[in-house]
Every structure is written in structure tokens, then in C-alpha cells.
């Protein structure tokens, strides 16, 4: 099945209406009935807000995070439109992918 991978890059301290942006984005993905989402926390990164890293002296500092979603194109496009309104400051990438659902290939016993 053809689909797309969406990656949303932001900071772990980013907020939307007082809540962590990561929580809001994952809940929105669920509301859009997307197949799933995974949040990755970076150890180091840089971007428009400068360098960020997880040194021992800076454990409380904001680290980069990436939310990754893979789903069919149509439902993920609707989700993207919602996110652009919700968090216009984030960086978003998307790539076309081939989705293999291995459960469909394995005989059920």
C-alpha cells in the first residue's frame, strides 16, 4: 500500500494551550484515526533556536523531539492541515513510502 511518512520536528518544551505540544499532536493523530505515531527524543540537535544537547549539566534543557507518523496519504493529509493551524512554527517533512502490513501476509493459526 502506498502511503506517506510525516515527521514533525519541534522542542520538548513547546506548548499548545498550556499542554505539551507532543501530547496534543498525538491526541490529534488519534482523533484523525491515524494508524499510529512514535515520539523520538533527540540527544542533540540544532535548528532555528540554536544548538541543544543532553549534557549532564543541562538535563533540564529543552531537547529536540520528532513525531513520526506513517499512514495512507488521505488521512495523513487531513491531519497535516490541522497541525499547520495548530503549530505553524514546527518543521514538517513528508515522504512517500510503501507500507507493508506483515500481519496480512502471515497465515493466522
C-alpha positions as CSV (number, residue, x, y, z in Angstrom):
1,X,0.0,0.0,0.0
2,X,1.3,3.5,-0.9
3,X,1.4,5.9,2.0
4,X,3.5,8.7,3.5
5,X,5.8,9.2,6.5
6,X,5.3,12.5,8.2
7,X,8.0,13.8,10.6
8,X,7.3,16.8,12.8
9,X,10.3,18.4,14.4
10,X,9.9,20.6,17.5
11,X,11.2,21.2,21.0
12,X,10.0,19.2,24.1
13,X,9.1,22.4,25.8
14,X,6.8,23.6,23.0
15,X,3.2,24.0,24.3
16,X,-0.3,24.4,22.9
17,X,-2.9,26.0,25.1
18,X,-0.8,25.1,28.2
19,X,-0.3,21.4,27.3
20,X,2.8,19.8,25.9
21,X,2.7,20.0,22.1
22,X,3.8,16.4,21.8
23,X,0.7,15.3,23.8
24,X,-1.6,17.5,21.7
25,X,-0.2,16.2,18.4
26,X,-0.5,12.6,19.4
27,X,-4.1,13.1,20.6
28,X,-4.9,14.9,17.3
29,X,-3.4,11.9,15.4
30,X,-5.7,9.6,17.3
31,X,-8.7,11.8,16.6
32,X,-7.8,11.6,12.9
33,X,-7.7,7.8,13.3
34,X,-4.2,7.5,12.0
35,X,-2.6,4.1,12.3
36,X,0.0,5.2,14.9
37,X,2.6,7.7,16.0
38,X,6.0,7.4,17.6
39,X,7.7,10.3,19.5
40,X,11.5,10.3,19.4
41,X,13.6,12.4,21.9
42,X,16.9,13.6,20.5
43,X,20.1,13.7,22.4
44,X,21.4,16.6,20.4
45,X,20.3,18.9,17.6
46,X,20.3,22.4,16.2
47,X,17.8,24.5,14.3
48,X,16.4,28.0,14.2
49,X,16.6,28.2,18.0
50,X,20.3,27.2,18.2
51,X,22.2,24.1,19.5
52,X,20.6,21.8,22.1
53,X,22.1,18.8,23.7
54,X,21.7,16.4,26.7
55,X,24.9,17.0,28.6
56,X,24.9,16.2,32.3
57,X,25.0,19.8,33.3
58,X,21.9,20.6,31.1
59,X,19.5,17.8,31.8
60,X,16.6,20.2,32.3
61,X,17.3,22.0,29.0
62,X,14.8,21.6,26.2
63,X,15.7,18.8,23.8
64,X,14.6,18.3,20.2
65,X,11.8,15.8,19.5
66,X,10.4,14.2,16.4
67,X,6.9,12.8,16.0
68,X,6.8,10.2,13.2
69,X,3.6,9.0,11.6
70,X,3.1,6.5,8.8
71,X,-0.3,6.1,7.2
72,X,-2.2,6.3,3.9
73,X,-1.9,9.7,2.1
74,X,-5.5,10.8,2.5
75,X,-5.9,10.6,6.3
76,X,-2.5,12.0,6.9
77,X,-3.1,15.0,4.7
78,X,-6.2,15.9,6.8
79,X,-4.1,15.6,9.9
80,X,-1.4,17.9,8.4
81,X,-4.0,20.6,7.7
82,X,-5.0,20.5,11.3
83,X,-1.3,20.7,12.5
84,X,-0.4,23.6,10.3
85,X,-3.2,25.7,12.0
86,X,-2.2,24.4,15.5
87,X,1.6,24.7,15.4
88,X,2.8,26.8,12.4
89,X,6.3,27.1,13.9
90,X,7.2,23.4,13.6
91,X,9.2,21.9,10.8
92,X,7.4,19.1,8.9
93,X,8.7,16.7,6.3
94,X,6.8,14.1,4.4
95,X,8.0,11.2,2.2
96,X,6.1,8.8,0.0
97,X,6.6,5.2,1.4
98,X,5.5,1.7,0.7
99,X,3.6,0.3,3.7
100,X,3.9,-3.4,4.3
101,X,1.4,-4.8,6.8
102,X,3.1,-8.1,7.6
103,X,0.1,-9.3,9.7
104,X,-1.8,-9.6,6.4
105,X,1.0,-11.8,4.9
106,X,1.3,-14.3,7.9
107,X,-1.3,-17.1,8.0
108,X,-3.4,-17.0,11.1
109,X,-3.4,-20.1,13.3
